[in-house]
Amino acid sequence: MKLICGCDPAAFKFYKRVIKALTNEGYDLEDVGCKSSHEADGGKFAEIVGNKVISDKDTYGFLMCGTGQGMAMSANKIPGIRATLCYDVLPAVLSKNDNNGNILCTGAWMMEKKGLDYTMAMIHAWLFSEYTGTHEDGMAALKHLDSIKQ
Ligand SMILES: O=C(CO)[C@H](O)[C@H](O)COP(=O)(O)O
């Protein structure tokens, strides 16, 4: 499985930390940009990632902007893209096994506060989840999270 990744300038700094962590873990990823926190026209990266996800087999996408909302809206204009906005593990799991999502969108302004480890846990949960057409796996994950909290 290949992961095509992109961000806008508002997310650039935190996004780069996530890309470094994913690269260190050995994921097959392509970072399409942006290339700095000052670059103009950050919106185009959702389109670049979306088109690659549609044209390349066994490929998923990861997009980050300040909130993730603009990325999800832009990516979802492309037929065949099911981009979901997540800030937590359970929605990330459900977005795959219930909604068959093919791009994970998130927000640097929210996730940086939660921390890199938390963000990576959400991304891992999303990467390892598969489409089943039900929400049972997500509910099992929720029970597991509840049991950890107690
Ligand atoms: O979260 C976003 C869109 O949903 C953007 O990252 C945020 O609004 C910043 O954009 P700009 O730098 O154009 O003001």
The ligand as an SDF file (V2000), in Angstrom:
LIG
                    3D

 14 13  0  0  0  0  0  0  0  0999 V2000
   -7.5920   24.9750    7.7630 O   0  0  0  0  0  0  0  0  0  0  0  0
   -7.5390   25.5090    6.6960 C   0  0  0  0  0  0  0  0  0  0  0  0
   -8.6130   25.3480    5.6960 C   0  0  0  0  0  0  0  0  0  0  0  0
   -9.6150   24.4940    6.1610 O   0  0  0  0  0  0  0  0  0  0  0  0
   -6.3890   26.3880    6.3520 C   0  0  0  0  0  0  0  0  0  0  0  0
   -5.1940   25.7260    6.5990 O   0  0  0  0  0  0  0  0  0  0  0  0
   -6.4500   27.6220    7.2040 C   0  0  0  0  0  0  0  0  0  0  0  0
   -7.6980   28.2600    7.0310 O   0  0  0  0  0  0  0  0  0  0  0  0
   -5.3220   28.5980    6.8470 C   0  0  0  0  0  0  0  0  0  0  0  0
   -5.4590   29.0150    5.5330 O   0  0  0  0  0  0  0  0  0  0  0  0
   -4.7920   30.3840    5.0220 P   0  0  0  0  0  0  0  0  0  0  0  0
   -3.3180   30.2240    5.2460 O   0  0  0  0  0  0  0  0  0  0  0  0
   -5.1770   30.4290    3.5680 O   0  0  0  0  0  0  0  0  0  0  0  0
   -5.3900   31.4610    5.8410 O   0  0  0  0  0  0  0  0  0  0  0  0
  1  2  2  0
  2  3  1  0
  2  5  1  0
  3  4  1  0
  5  6  1  0
  5  7  1  0
  7  8  1  0
  7  9  1  0
  9 10  1  0
 10 11  1  0
 11 12  2  0
 11 13  1  0
 11 14  1  0
M  END
$$$$
